[in-house]
């Protein structure tokens, strides 16, 4: 195996024969407890090397490490649970199929997130095309395109309503941004990536990321301000909470 000496001491893995893989194989087959412990002790690069040598379990560990974060990013971009899940599955499948193209000049996580971003933006583009077609044909299908998860209001109806209302307003406002601006906002302000990390993920200059971040925040603030001006007095009293967010 092409591990470094240090990596091989930490990761004593049995390399299997290369095998065809599907999304189901990646996301639903788990190694045994002993193997899982070995995989968890390996860094990403060691797991990438093991995967290239045919160890499917090593790639399953990479899926386990990044599945939730990629899903969160995808959902914040597509605003659609089904599309976000499809985007993440397709991202993992493409990463596995094209792992030989990973040249290790960047972190594996950066390379993987780039693939997931591309898949998510493709889903978003298809959504917008579909939405335009629906409107052209006078179909009212907004709820089908952007389903809303309804929280259980039983424990504290008023507080849950306000929290869900605020999230929904922000979600709808984010949808109004162009993909070029929304992806910068999601990576920096929601996911917490630094300016430098965001620039690397999007393959942009720091100047370009700064400009897009500023434009995204200004546009969100303008839209949120306009929304609350149209709302009730009680809604307006909560607008300050949004100003702090953006």
Phi, psi and omega in degrees: 000145186276037177282156168289166181300319180295317181296321183292332178290325180280322187247086177269085186254150172269122182268124181269183178282143178302144183218154174292147184226146176237171176301320181297320180295319182293315192266347187238348179263128184244146175288167178288174187300317181296313178298318181302319180296321179293317180298318183296335180276355183266148172279171185301317184296321177297319178293323177297315179299317180296319179297317179299332178271006172106004182272097182296326180300328179295321178289327177298327176293322177295321176300315180300322183289326190243357185302311185293320181292318179296321179296319179296316179297313181299319181290325178290339178268317184270336183058032183212119186299313183296315179296321181293320178295318178297318181298318181291317178298317180293325178296314179296319180296317179293322178298318179294314183293331184245027184298331178297339180278350177283112188264002176067015175282342175233171176294149176299321181299322179295314179299317181292316180296323177301316179298316180296322177297316179299316179295321180294318180291329174295318177297318180296320179297318179294323177302313185292324176295315179298320180297318179296321179294320178298316180294322179298328181263010176061038175263139176262087187239023185300320182292332178285325181285320181234078181296148182250127175281121182265125181281158175285119185272356190302315186298313181209084189306314185294314181292319179295322179297314181296318180295315181292325178296316180295317179297319182293321178297315179296319179300313181294324179292321178298325180297336182281345178284154173291153179304325181297326179273320184295324181293324177293316180297316180298313183294316184278307191272338179256313182274343175081019175290147178286170177302315182294318179294320178297317179299319180292317181299321184264358181057048180238163175284160177299322179299317180295319180294317178301316182295316181292322178298316180296316180296319180298315181293319179296316181294320177297316180298317180298316182291319179293321177297316179296322180297313184289333175293329178279342185276192181278171179297323180293324177293320180297327180293342180262000184296332178301329179296324178286322179301322178294326181291325186249000000 
